[in-house]
Amino acid sequence: MLSFAMISGEGATRAVIADARSLAESLPPGRSRDELLQLGDEAEAYVNQLADLCHKGMVRWLYSHAGIWLYD
């Protein structure tokens, strides 16, 4: 079974999200900070959803319906 980490770099994606959160925390309170933190939360939710689908073996179905072919 393929894992999300093997397909798209789950660890790298989570690292980018962590960097965005660190950047947001360094900003003064305000709209930009709040928006960046919200985007980080949304991105993390999507990563978690994709990782869960991969764990359930749904990744091949998702990719095949998107016209993306995976090779072992």
Secondary structure, 3 states (H helix, E strand, C coil): CCCHHHHHCHHHHHHHHHHHHHHHHHCCCCHHHHHHHHHHHHHHHHHHHHHHHHHCCCHHHHHHHCCCCCCC
